[in-house]
């Protein structure tokens, strides 16, 4: 049986903002290389999301995070973070979480016990 059967379960609702889940595993441990996430919806419009993937050796990778520019600095990312954070803490004790983050989100990671490991470099090349 596929462990990723739950689709679009409402997780949090506050002042019209709903955080819905997608592809949340129904068993622990989750299938290696699978992913899932949380989407912020306001008036049936997607305004942000966070995702994560399950790696080998009891590791989870916090991946993409995005909030539409019009809704930034309004607590949307915090609600998405809290939904994901609650889920991993309730279901994946003993797992290691890794992530890459921007300077705008470093504080939330440090506040939650993450340690700085290495700087990364964003590189870009335009194909001519």
Protein Blocks (a to p, Z undefined) as FASTA:
>chain_A
ZZblbghiafbdcehiacddehiafbdcddehiacdddddeehiafbdcdddddehhiac
dfdddddfklgonommmmmmmmmmmmmmmmmghiacdddddfklmmmmmmnopacfbdcd
ddddddZZ
